[in-house]
Amino acid sequence: MPATDLIKPLLILLCLSPASALAQTDSPARWLDPANDTRNLPTDGSILFWSGDQQIAGFRNTALLSPVRQVVTGEEVMPLPRAERDFSALRYEVNGESFALADYMQHNHVGGLLVLKDGQIVLEQYGLGNDEDTQWVSFSMTKSVVSLLTGAAIADGYINSVNDPVTDYLPQLRGSAYDGVSIRNVLQMASGTDWNEDYADPASDVATSPSDMLALMQFMGEKARVAEPGERFNYNTGETNLAGAIVRAAIGNNLAAYLTQKIWQPWGMESDATWISHGPYGGELGGCCLSPVLRDWGRLALLVMNDGVLHDGSRLVPEGWIAESTEPSAGSDNYGYLWWLNGDGTFRASGIFGQGIYLSPEENLVIVVQGAWPQATGASFASHRDGFFKAVEASLSAN
């Protein structure tokens, strides 16, 4: 199968819900020389079941497997000062057992780990053969970027407010269950439309939805309404792609260009990135697959921690947007505008196979992880992630 034929399984399975756990196994430390990536790239099968070296090679080379758009850096790079800390004594607990940093890196198959405290790098490590130049696929972390770009489009006047009807921007959905659904409802995954996200069911919506964006809108426009808009949270891969389409329609351009103009260049990212699109001529996936380097995810998190205020004092998003985005919705205490909420003031951008940003505004702390969990999700991996994050936060808070 040609590499470009992998676009269908990529589009279907990249944006798995973090709630959809699969069987889980542990495996020893993994490493793949990037020089060997091309000979290990997957040639067929679903991304969900790539394994071993195929998985590592595929995750850091999505541009060789699918159509992408480029996100381009500017001339100025935002410095990230270093203030390394010694984490050799750090311990975290899972089910009564004690683990160290090295255990976390191996157990959770970590490809990159970055910890920023007060805007400074206190820890930066790589695994799996990755380094500071590795562009690693983010999966559903990208949703949170779309949330930021939605705020930017409101600040720029392209979108009036999150209360605008979806059909004002996507008229193809008029006369469907999306009549009366607002942008806010879509950002909160609470449109009330029917959607089956069961990955074990080959007849589910997520397994049968088309990859072409126009066909996807027709597919979703045929779904029934099962709840009033705003009342019920339902993790919906297709709907996050609609969120990206709303921004594209509003700005009259593609998301990669808007991200370049609004964040990548003015905020000073250090490297280009790629963003998977709906086929060679389609727009970017709203729900997935931006691939930056590790430190640029850290910079993005710092922009969020800075309330969306750029270096020159101008605002990327309206005042109050970050707070509004990270408030619980009527449908879920754990979800805002495409951000996961932890219930304690911290929040996350999260992607399958171990991708994530953990943001603690109170501690001025950011933790970024790139991973290659052997499965999309799993309780043991999540327990080690959460235990490690809390131990890092407690360690830095005490110092």
Disulfide bonds with the S-S distance in Angstrom:
Cys288-Cys289 1.96
